[in-house]
């Protein structure tokens, strides 16, 4: 959404575009301020950025096979004090997941007689 506003701000201005999208223009300006100076980001956002780098390193180190639980264990072994639910949330944000083993369970078989 921020990229959309940034693309159209020269033609329409930030205020009108934000009004149509239903967000406050201060949201756009706050995002851009953090983009310019990362020190303005919240403590949670700064910590999440560090945690995402550690998660990416553990995930890539496993060849992309580890899921949330094993990535969490790997991080704990390497000295990162992080909650499993935080690893889960950040992996969802990063759109990465481990390999799923096994076969899909089929609970019903279709009637092919018809």
Secondary structure by P-SEA (a helix, b strand, c coil): caaaaaaccccccaaaaaaaacccaaaaaaaaaaaaccccccaaaaaaaaaaaaaaaaaaaacccccaaaaaaaaaaacccccaaaaaaaaaaacccccccccccccccccccc
